[in-house]
Amino acid sequence: MKMRFVNLRQIIARLTPYRLRARVAPKIYRHFYFSGLFKARLYGKAIFRMISYSGKYENEIYWHGIDGGLEKRSQQIWAEYCKIFKPNNILDVGANSGLYSLIAIAQSPNSKVTSIEPIPEAIRRMTANMNANSFKNSIYPGALSNYTGVGDIYLELDLNYASSVTLNTYSDLAITGVHDVAKKLTKLTVPVSTLSNLIKDNFCKIPDLVKIDVESHELEVLEGFGYDLMETNAFLIEVLNERVAKGINEAFKGLGFIYFNINDEKNTLRITDEVSKSDFWNYFICKPEVAKKLSTLSLL
């Protein structure tokens, strides 16, 4: 009976047209998970196709579009930057199933996108999403940090996929300082590199635009860049605690970047003098000339 009810929910989700989906409240559609190939829309316009495995991120986009998903303002900023500036090189660290990489290529088809992801199942899903659109990206099947070698990530026992992992520790411990010992986890050893080594090996070039979402390992990733951060125009960085915020302030001190604290839950943002724990998840850090051209950075 339970399986039939789940299937009925998926059928309802599949049969609901987009013009109606956009009007359904989150408290309702979060119980109707879509599974399969669908058109990901930005402001109502389909910009690429994506495969949903009944996960919350894809489900939000299926029902309410990229501009209505869990990271709505972050993704709007990212999409507008790619569309206006057409960056030559884009780096997506913690790419997961490839959402930000897909948005980048859809908005700027000639950009070279490098996607960093250590989980094999996430790489498989990202590759399937790219193939569904005939998009091309370069995938490094490992993690970025401040050293080159190997490291460990932790997945829930009997699961081969997760939307939240970090390197060499438990993600909840890294974010909050507390680990739930009741969780049963399995260790997965993955390749690790610095960005500077990937650049040295001609795997990628110094990026114009960067996204870093690695559950509190952001500082170690930045330490491994090995170049003047002024060579990159904009960064979208997850800032989940004050330790990460303090390190980012030190890394960007005196460089003249503007800090936008993004609240994706409310679809708002605010300019701050320095970085602190995000009001939701992300900060957008960019040069003043970038901020002037992006309407998505408007405070109104």
PyMOL commands that set and color helices and strands:
alter all, ss='L'
color gray80, all
select helices_A, chain A and resi 2-15+18-21+26-29+56-64+66-68+72-85+99-107+120-133+171-176+195-200+218-223+229-231+242-252+288-291+295-297
alter helices_A, ss='H'
color red, helices_A
select strands_A, chain A and resi 35-42+45-53+89-93+112-116+138-140+143-144+149-156+185-193+209-212+234-238+258-263+268-272+282-286
alter strands_A, ss='S'
color yellow, strands_A
deselect
rebuild
show_as cartoon
